Amino acid sequence: MNREEVIERLKEELEIPLFNGKIEKKNYSEEEYQKIKKDLTDYFDNYVRNVEN
């Protein structure tokens, strides 16, 4: 999948409609997509939630 498809899928699956991350323009495998998704959720859990608490 290409960069635009990755961004659209992240918007949908993570329920972030205005997400516009900086992702390299290349073709991504499912494994690469899952790593990007995990990295984003880990970032949110580790940094954003800690600010809220």
N, CA, C and O atoms as a Tripos MOL2 file, in Angstrom:
@<TRIPOS>MOLECULE
protein
  212   211    53     0     0
PROTEIN
NO_CHARGES

@<TRIPOS>ATOM
      1 N           0.8460   -1.1670    0.0000 N.3       1 MET1
      2 CA          0.0000    0.0000    0.0000 C.3       1 MET1
      3 C           0.8920    1.2300    0.0000 C.2       1 MET1
      4 O           2.0000    1.2030    0.5360 O.2       1 MET1
      5 N           0.4110    2.3000   -0.5980 N.am      2 ASN2
      6 CA          1.2350    3.5000   -0.6900 C.3       2 ASN2
      7 C           0.9940    4.4230    0.5040 C.2       2 ASN2
      8 O           0.1880    4.1160    1.3830 O.2       2 ASN2
      9 N           1.6920    5.5440    0.5260 N.am      3 ARG3
     10 CA          1.6400    6.4930    1.6410 C.3       3 ARG3
     11 C           0.2130    6.9500    1.9310 C.2       3 ARG3
     12 O          -0.2040    6.9690    3.0890 O.2       3 ARG3
     13 N          -0.5330    7.3150    0.9060 N.am      4 GLU4
     14 CA         -1.8880    7.8230    1.0870 C.3       4 GLU4
     15 C          -2.8100    6.7540    1.6690 C.2       4 GLU4
     16 O          -3.6500    7.0410    2.5220 O.2       4 GLU4
     17 N          -2.6440    5.5250    1.2010 N.am      5 GLU5
     18 CA         -3.4560    4.4230    1.7210 C.3       5 GLU5
     19 C          -3.1500    4.1560    3.1940 C.2       5 GLU5
     20 O          -4.0560    3.8660    3.9760 O.2       5 GLU5
     21 N          -1.8750    4.2550    3.5730 N.am      6 VAL6
     22 CA         -1.4880    4.0690    4.9700 C.3       6 VAL6
     23 C          -2.1410    5.1390    5.8330 C.2       6 VAL6
     24 O          -2.7050    4.8320    6.8830 O.2       6 VAL6
     25 N          -2.0700    6.3840    5.4000 N.am      7 ILE7
     26 CA         -2.6530    7.4810    6.1780 C.3       7 ILE7
     27 C          -4.1630    7.3140    6.3110 C.2       7 ILE7
     28 O          -4.7090    7.4910    7.4000 O.2       7 ILE7
     29 N          -4.8340    6.9790    5.2320 N.am      8 GLU8
     30 CA         -6.2900    6.7850    5.2870 C.3       8 GLU8
     31 C          -6.6600    5.6220    6.2040 C.2       8 GLU8
     32 O          -7.6320    5.7060    6.9550 O.2       8 GLU8
     33 N          -5.9020    4.5610    6.1440 N.am      9 ARG9
     34 CA         -6.1900    3.3980    6.9950 C.3       9 ARG9
     35 C          -5.9570    3.7380    8.4660 C.2       9 ARG9
     36 O          -6.7390    3.3270    9.3230 O.2       9 ARG9
     37 N          -4.8970    4.4800    8.7680 N.am     10 LEU10
     38 CA         -4.6400    4.9000   10.1510 C.3      10 LEU10
     39 C          -5.7620    5.7980   10.6570 C.2      10 LEU10
     40 O          -6.2120    5.6530   11.7940 O.2      10 LEU10
     41 N          -6.2130    6.7210    9.8200 N.am     11 LYS11
     42 CA         -7.3180    7.6010   10.2110 C.3      11 LYS11
     43 C          -8.5360    6.7840   10.6120 C.2      11 LYS11
     44 O          -9.1840    7.0660   11.6190 O.2      11 LYS11
     45 N          -8.8350    5.7800    9.8200 N.am     12 GLU12
     46 CA        -10.0180    4.9690   10.0720 C.3      12 GLU12
     47 C          -9.8410    4.0510   11.2810 C.2      12 GLU12
     48 O         -10.6930    4.0260   12.1700 O.2      12 GLU12
     49 N          -8.7560    3.3070   11.3190 N.am     13 GLU13
     50 CA         -8.5700    2.3150   12.3760 C.3      13 GLU13
     51 C          -8.3000    2.9320   13.7360 C.2      13 GLU13
     52 O          -8.7260    2.3920   14.7570 O.2      13 GLU13
     53 N          -7.5980    4.0570   13.7630 N.am     14 LEU14
     54 CA         -7.2870    4.7030   15.0440 C.3      14 LEU14
     55 C          -8.2950    5.7910   15.3980 C.2      14 LEU14
     56 O          -8.1900    6.4320   16.4440 O.2      14 LEU14
     57 N          -9.2660    5.9920   14.5200 N.am     15 GLU15
     58 CA        -10.3110    6.9930   14.7190 C.3      15 GLU15
     59 C          -9.7210    8.3870   14.9610 C.2      15 GLU15
     60 O         -10.0810    9.0830   15.9100 O.2      15 GLU15
     61 N          -8.8000    8.7650   14.0640 N.am     16 ILE16
     62 CA         -8.1720   10.0840   14.0920 C.3      16 ILE16
     63 C          -8.4340   10.7290   12.7310 C.2      16 ILE16
     64 O          -7.5740   10.6760   11.8520 O.2      16 ILE16
     65 N          -9.6060   11.3360   12.5440 N.am     17 PRO17
     66 CA         -9.9930   11.8240   11.2150 C.3      17 PRO17
     67 C          -9.0830   12.9080   10.6280 C.2      17 PRO17
     68 O          -9.0160   13.0530    9.4070 O.2      17 PRO17
     69 N          -8.3940   13.6580   11.4590 N.am     18 LEU18
     70 CA         -7.5420   14.7330   10.9510 C.3      18 LEU18
     71 C          -6.0630   14.3700   10.9480 C.2      18 LEU18
     72 O          -5.2090   15.2440   10.8000 O.2      18 LEU18
     73 N          -5.7540   13.0860   11.1100 N.am     19 PHE19
     74 CA         -4.3580   12.6420   11.1290 C.3      19 PHE19
     75 C          -3.6880   12.9510    9.7970 C.2      19 PHE19
     76 O          -4.2260   12.6550    8.7300 O.2      19 PHE19
     77 N          -2.5060   13.5510    9.8800 N.am     20 ASN20
     78 CA         -1.7390   13.8650    8.6770 C.3      20 ASN20
     79 C          -0.2610   13.6930    9.0000 C.2      20 ASN20
     80 O           0.5150   14.6470    8.9500 O.2      20 ASN20
     81 N           0.1150   12.4680    9.3320 N.am     21 GLY21
     82 CA          1.4840   12.1820    9.7320 C.3      21 GLY21
     83 C           2.4740   12.2880    8.5860 C.2      21 GLY21
     84 O           2.1120   12.1930    7.4130 O.2      21 GLY21
     85 N           3.7130   12.4850    8.9500 N.am     22 LYS22
     86 CA          4.7860   12.5380    7.9610 C.3      22 LYS22
     87 C           5.3050   11.1230    7.7610 C.2      22 LYS22
     88 O           6.0660   10.5960    8.5720 O.2      22 LYS22
     89 N           4.8750   10.5300    6.6710 N.am     23 ILE23
     90 CA          5.2480    9.1600    6.3440 C.3      23 ILE23
     91 C           5.9390    9.1580    4.9910 C.2      23 ILE23
     92 O           5.4800    9.7890    4.0380 O.2      23 ILE23
     93 N           7.0390    8.4450    4.9260 N.am     24 GLU24
     94 CA          7.8390    8.3810    3.7040 C.3      24 GLU24
     95 C           7.0080    7.8770    2.5220 C.2      24 GLU24
     96 O           6.1760    6.9800    2.6620 O.2      24 GLU24
     97 N           7.2550    8.4790    1.3570 N.am     25 LYS25
     98 CA          6.5650    8.0400    0.1450 C.3      25 LYS25
     99 C           7.2420    6.7850   -0.3760 C.2      25 LYS25
    100 O           8.3210    6.8430   -0.9650 O.2      25 LYS25
    101 N           6.5910    5.6450   -0.1490 N.am     26 LYS26
    102 CA          7.0700    4.3540   -0.6400 C.3      26 LYS26
    103 C           5.9200    3.3770   -0.5070 C.2      26 LYS26
    104 O           4.8650    3.7370    0.0160 O.2      26 LYS26
    105 N           6.0960    2.1570   -0.9650 N.am     27 ASN27
    106 CA          5.0890    1.1200   -0.7870 C.3      27 ASN27
    107 C           5.3570    0.4000    0.5220 C.2      27 ASN27
    108 O           6.5020    0.0720    0.8350 O.2      27 ASN27
    109 N           4.2950    0.1530    1.2910 N.am     28 TYR28
    110 CA          4.4070   -0.4620    2.5990 C.3      28 TYR28
    111 C           3.7730   -1.8470    2.5940 C.2      28 TYR28
    112 O           2.7230   -2.0690    1.9900 O.2      28 TYR28
    113 N           4.4310   -2.7670    3.2770 N.am     29 SER29
    114 CA          3.8590   -4.1060    3.4640 C.3      29 SER29
    115 C           2.9170   -4.0440    4.6640 C.2      29 SER29
    116 O           2.8910   -3.0540    5.3960 O.2      29 SER29
    117 N           2.1570   -5.0950    4.8530 N.am     30 GLU30
    118 CA          1.2560   -5.1660    6.0130 C.3      30 GLU30
    119 C           2.0590   -5.1140    7.3150 C.2      30 GLU30
    120 O           1.6190   -4.4950    8.2840 O.2      30 GLU30
    121 N           3.2120   -5.7470    7.3470 N.am     31 GLU31
    122 CA          4.0500   -5.7360    8.5460 C.3      31 GLU31
    123 C           4.5360   -4.3240    8.8650 C.2      31 GLU31
    124 O           4.5330   -3.9050   10.0220 O.2      31 GLU31
    125 N           4.9510   -3.5960    7.8320 N.am     32 GLU32
    126 CA          5.3920   -2.2140    8.0450 C.3      32 GLU32
    127 C           4.2430   -1.3430    8.5310 C.2      32 GLU32
    128 O           4.4240   -0.4890    9.3990 O.2      32 GLU32
    129 N           3.0650   -1.5630    7.9700 N.am     33 TYR33
    130 CA          1.8950   -0.8050    8.4120 C.3      33 TYR33
    131 C           1.5960   -1.0830    9.8800 C.2      33 TYR33
    132 O           1.3420   -0.1580   10.6510 O.2      33 TYR33
    133 N           1.6260   -2.3490   10.2630 N.am     34 GLN34
    134 CA          1.3370   -2.7090   11.6540 C.3      34 GLN34
    135 C           2.3620   -2.0950   12.6070 C.2      34 GLN34
    136 O           2.0110   -1.7100   13.7230 O.2      34 GLN34
    137 N           3.6180   -2.0000   12.1850 N.am     35 LYS35
    138 CA          4.6520   -1.3740   13.0160 C.3      35 LYS35
    139 C           4.3730    0.1200   13.1750 C.2      35 LYS35
    140 O           4.4960    0.6560   14.2760 O.2      35 LYS35
    141 N           4.0030    0.7910   12.0990 N.am     36 ILE36
    142 CA          3.6710    2.2180   12.1770 C.3      36 ILE36
    143 C           2.4900    2.4170   13.1300 C.2      36 ILE36
    144 O           2.5080    3.3090   13.9780 O.2      36 ILE36
    145 N           1.4850    1.5900   12.9830 N.am     37 LYS37
    146 CA          0.2960    1.6890   13.8320 C.3      37 LYS37
    147 C           0.6610    1.4620   15.2990 C.2      37 LYS37
    148 O           0.2100    2.2010   16.1740 O.2      37 LYS37
    149 N           1.4740    0.4430   15.5670 N.am     38 LYS38
    150 CA          1.8960    0.1660   16.9450 C.3      38 LYS38
    151 C           2.7250    1.3130   17.4990 C.2      38 LYS38
    152 O           2.5400    1.7040   18.6510 O.2      38 LYS38
    153 N           3.6320    1.8570   16.7050 N.am     39 ASP39
    154 CA          4.4510    2.9810   17.1510 C.3      39 ASP39
    155 C           3.5770    4.1830   17.5180 C.2      39 ASP39
    156 O           3.8370    4.8540   18.5170 O.2      39 ASP39
    157 N           2.5510    4.4560   16.7210 N.am     40 LEU40
    158 CA          1.6560    5.5770   17.0190 C.3      40 LEU40
    159 C           0.8640    5.3470   18.2970 C.2      40 LEU40
    160 O           0.7290    6.2580   19.1140 O.2      40 LEU40
    161 N           0.3430    4.1460   18.4780 N.am     41 THR41
    162 CA         -0.4230    3.8700   19.6920 C.3      41 THR41
    163 C           0.4890    3.8770   20.9180 C.2      41 THR41
    164 O           0.0830    4.3490   21.9800 O.2      41 THR41
    165 N           1.7090    3.3660   20.7910 N.am     42 ASP42
    166 CA          2.6640    3.4130   21.9010 C.3      42 ASP42
    167 C           3.0090    4.8530   22.2560 C.2      42 ASP42
    168 O           3.0650    5.2080   23.4330 O.2      42 ASP42
    169 N           3.2390    5.6820   21.2420 N.am     43 TYR43
    170 CA          3.5330    7.0910   21.4790 C.3      43 TYR43
    171 C           2.3870    7.7460   22.2410 C.2      43 TYR43
    172 O           2.6130    8.4690   23.2110 O.2      43 TYR43
    173 N           1.1690    7.4940   21.8020 N.am     44 PHE44
    174 CA          0.0130    8.0730   22.4650 C.3      44 PHE44
    175 C          -0.0590    7.6210   23.9160 C.2      44 PHE44
    176 O          -0.2380    8.4380   24.8190 O.2      44 PHE44
    177 N           0.0830    6.3130   24.1390 N.am     45 ASP45
    178 CA         -0.0070    5.7770   25.4900 C.3      45 ASP45
    179 C           1.1110    6.3000   26.3920 C.2      45 ASP45
    180 O           0.8640    6.6180   27.5550 O.2      45 ASP45
    181 N           2.3190    6.3920   25.8800 N.am     46 ASN46
    182 CA          3.4650    6.7660   26.6880 C.3      46 ASN46
    183 C           3.6300    8.2590   26.9130 C.2      46 ASN46
    184 O           4.1510    8.6670   27.9510 O.2      46 ASN46
    185 N           3.2020    9.0770   25.9740 N.am     47 TYR47
    186 CA          3.4510   10.5090   26.0750 C.3      47 TYR47
    187 C           2.1830   11.3310   26.2270 C.2      47 TYR47
    188 O           2.1030   12.1630   27.1300 O.2      47 TYR47
    189 N           1.2200   11.1300   25.3960 N.am     48 VAL48
    190 CA          0.0190   11.9480   25.4280 C.3      48 VAL48
    191 C          -0.8060   11.6430   26.6720 C.2      48 VAL48
    192 O          -1.2220   12.5700   27.3660 O.2      48 VAL48
    193 N          -1.0500   10.3960   26.9670 N.am     49 ARG49
    194 CA         -1.8280   10.0430   28.1610 C.3      49 ARG49
    195 C          -1.1430   10.4830   29.4400 C.2      49 ARG49
    196 O          -1.8110   10.8830   30.3930 O.2      49 ARG49
    197 N           0.1760   10.4170   29.4750 N.am     50 ASN50
    198 CA          0.8990   10.8450   30.6810 C.3      50 ASN50
    199 C           0.7080   12.3260   30.9420 C.2      50 ASN50
    200 O           0.7040   12.7450   32.0990 O.2      50 ASN50
    201 N           0.5520   13.1230   29.9150 N.am     51 VAL51
    202 CA          0.3140   14.5480   30.0890 C.3      51 VAL51
    203 C          -1.0710   14.7820   30.6650 C.2      51 VAL51
    204 O          -1.2710   15.6790   31.4840 O.2      51 VAL51
    205 N          -2.0270   13.9670   30.2340 N.am     52 GLU52
    206 CA         -3.4000   14.1060   30.7280 C.3      52 GLU52
    207 C          -3.4960   13.7790   32.2070 C.2      52 GLU52
    208 O          -4.3140   14.3660   32.9150 O.2      52 GLU52
    209 N          -2.6810   12.8580   32.6860 N.am     53 ASN53
    210 CA         -2.7600   12.4320   34.0850 C.3      53 ASN53
    211 C          -1.8860   13.2740   34.9040 C.2      53 ASN53
    212 O          -1.8040   13.0830   36.1170 O.2      53 ASN53
@<TRIPOS>BOND
     1     1     2 1
     2     2     3 1
     3     3     4 2
     4     3     5 am
     5     5     6 1
     6     6     7 1
     7     7     8 2
     8     7     9 am
     9     9    10 1
    10    10    11 1
    11    11    12 2
    12    11    13 am
    13    13    14 1
    14    14    15 1
    15    15    16 2
    16    15    17 am
    17    17    18 1
    18    18    19 1
    19    19    20 2
    20    19    21 am
    21    21    22 1
    22    22    23 1
    23    23    24 2
    24    23    25 am
    25    25    26 1
    26    26    27 1
    27    27    28 2
    28    27    29 am
    29    29    30 1
    30    30    31 1
    31    31    32 2
    32    31    33 am
    33    33    34 1
    34    34    35 1
    35    35    36 2
    36    35    37 am
    37    37    38 1
    38    38    39 1
    39    39    40 2
    40    39    41 am
    41    41    42 1
    42    42    43 1
    43    43    44 2
    44    43    45 am
    45    45    46 1
    46    46    47 1
    47    47    48 2
    48    47    49 am
    49    49    50 1
    50    50    51 1
    51    51    52 2
    52    51    53 am
    53    53    54 1
    54    54    55 1
    55    55    56 2
    56    55    57 am
    57    57    58 1
    58    58    59 1
    59    59    60 2
    60    59    61 am
    61    61    62 1
    62    62    63 1
    63    63    64 2
    64    63    65 am
    65    65    66 1
    66    66    67 1
    67    67    68 2
    68    67    69 am
    69    69    70 1
    70    70    71 1
    71    71    72 2
    72    71    73 am
    73    73    74 1
    74    74    75 1
    75    75    76 2
    76    75    77 am
    77    77    78 1
    78    78    79 1
    79    79    80 2
    80    79    81 am
    81    81    82 1
    82    82    83 1
    83    83    84 2
    84    83    85 am
    85    85    86 1
    86    86    87 1
    87    87    88 2
    88    87    89 am
    89    89    90 1
    90    90    91 1
    91    91    92 2
    92    91    93 am
    93    93    94 1
    94    94    95 1
    95    95    96 2
    96    95    97 am
    97    97    98 1
    98    98    99 1
    99    99   100 2
   100    99   101 am
   101   101   102 1
   102   102   103 1
   103   103   104 2
   104   103   105 am
   105   105   106 1
   106   106   107 1
   107   107   108 2
   108   107   109 am
   109   109   110 1
   110   110   111 1
   111   111   112 2
   112   111   113 am
   113   113   114 1
   114   114   115 1
   115   115   116 2
   116   115   117 am
   117   117   118 1
   118   118   119 1
   119   119   120 2
   120   119   121 am
   121   121   122 1
   122   122   123 1
   123   123   124 2
   124   123   125 am
   125   125   126 1
   126   126   127 1
   127   127   128 2
   128   127   129 am
   129   129   130 1
   130   130   131 1
   131   131   132 2
   132   131   133 am
   133   133   134 1
   134   134   135 1
   135   135   136 2
   136   135   137 am
   137   137   138 1
   138   138   139 1
   139   139   140 2
   140   139   141 am
   141   141   142 1
   142   142   143 1
   143   143   144 2
   144   143   145 am
   145   145   146 1
   146   146   147 1
   147   147   148 2
   148   147   149 am
   149   149   150 1
   150   150   151 1
   151   151   152 2
   152   151   153 am
   153   153   154 1
   154   154   155 1
   155   155   156 2
   156   155   157 am
   157   157   158 1
   158   158   159 1
   159   159   160 2
   160   159   161 am
   161   161   162 1
   162   162   163 1
   163   163   164 2
   164   163   165 am
   165   165   166 1
   166   166   167 1
   167   167   168 2
   168   167   169 am
   169   169   170 1
   170   170   171 1
   171   171   172 2
   172   171   173 am
   173   173   174 1
   174   174   175 1
   175   175   176 2
   176   175   177 am
   177   177   178 1
   178   178   179 1
   179   179   180 2
   180   179   181 am
   181   181   182 1
   182   182   183 1
   183   183   184 2
   184   183   185 am
   185   185   186 1
   186   186   187 1
   187   187   188 2
   188   187   189 am
   189   189   190 1
   190   190   191 1
   191   191   192 2
   192   191   193 am
   193   193   194 1
   194   194   195 1
   195   195   196 2
   196   195   197 am
   197   197   198 1
   198   198   199 1
   199   199   200 2
   200   199   201 am
   201   201   202 1
   202   202   203 1
   203   203   204 2
   204   203   205 am
   205   205   206 1
   206   206   207 1
   207   207   208 2
   208   207   209 am
   209   209   210 1
   210   210   211 1
   211   211   212 2
@<TRIPOS>SUBSTRUCTURE
     1 MET1         2 RESIDUE 1 A MET
     2 ASN2         6 RESIDUE 1 A ASN
     3 ARG3        10 RESIDUE 1 A ARG
     4 GLU4        14 RESIDUE 1 A GLU
     5 GLU5        18 RESIDUE 1 A GLU
     6 VAL6        22 RESIDUE 1 A VAL
     7 ILE7        26 RESIDUE 1 A ILE
     8 GLU8        30 RESIDUE 1 A GLU
     9 ARG9        34 RESIDUE 1 A ARG
    10 LEU10       38 RESIDUE 1 A LEU
    11 LYS11       42 RESIDUE 1 A LYS
    12 GLU12       46 RESIDUE 1 A GLU
    13 GLU13       50 RESIDUE 1 A GLU
    14 LEU14       54 RESIDUE 1 A LEU
    15 GLU15       58 RESIDUE 1 A GLU
    16 ILE16       62 RESIDUE 1 A ILE
    17 PRO17       66 RESIDUE 1 A PRO
    18 LEU18       70 RESIDUE 1 A LEU
    19 PHE19       74 RESIDUE 1 A PHE
    20 ASN20       78 RESIDUE 1 A ASN
    21 GLY21       82 RESIDUE 1 A GLY
    22 LYS22       86 RESIDUE 1 A LYS
    23 ILE23       90 RESIDUE 1 A ILE
    24 GLU24       94 RESIDUE 1 A GLU
    25 LYS25       98 RESIDUE 1 A LYS
    26 LYS26      102 RESIDUE 1 A LYS
    27 ASN27      106 RESIDUE 1 A ASN
    28 TYR28      110 RESIDUE 1 A TYR
    29 SER29      114 RESIDUE 1 A SER
    30 GLU30      118 RESIDUE 1 A GLU
    31 GLU31      122 RESIDUE 1 A GLU
    32 GLU32      126 RESIDUE 1 A GLU
    33 TYR33      130 RESIDUE 1 A TYR
    34 GLN34      134 RESIDUE 1 A GLN
    35 LYS35      138 RESIDUE 1 A LYS
    36 ILE36      142 RESIDUE 1 A ILE
    37 LYS37      146 RESIDUE 1 A LYS
    38 LYS38      150 RESIDUE 1 A LYS
    39 ASP39      154 RESIDUE 1 A ASP
    40 LEU40      158 RESIDUE 1 A LEU
    41 THR41      162 RESIDUE 1 A THR
    42 ASP42      166 RESIDUE 1 A ASP
    43 TYR43      170 RESIDUE 1 A TYR
    44 PHE44      174 RESIDUE 1 A PHE
    45 ASP45      178 RESIDUE 1 A ASP
    46 ASN46      182 RESIDUE 1 A ASN
    47 TYR47      186 RESIDUE 1 A TYR
    48 VAL48      190 RESIDUE 1 A VAL
    49 ARG49      194 RESIDUE 1 A ARG
    50 ASN50      198 RESIDUE 1 A ASN
    51 VAL51      202 RESIDUE 1 A VAL
    52 GLU52      206 RESIDUE 1 A GLU
    53 ASN53      210 RESIDUE 1 A ASN
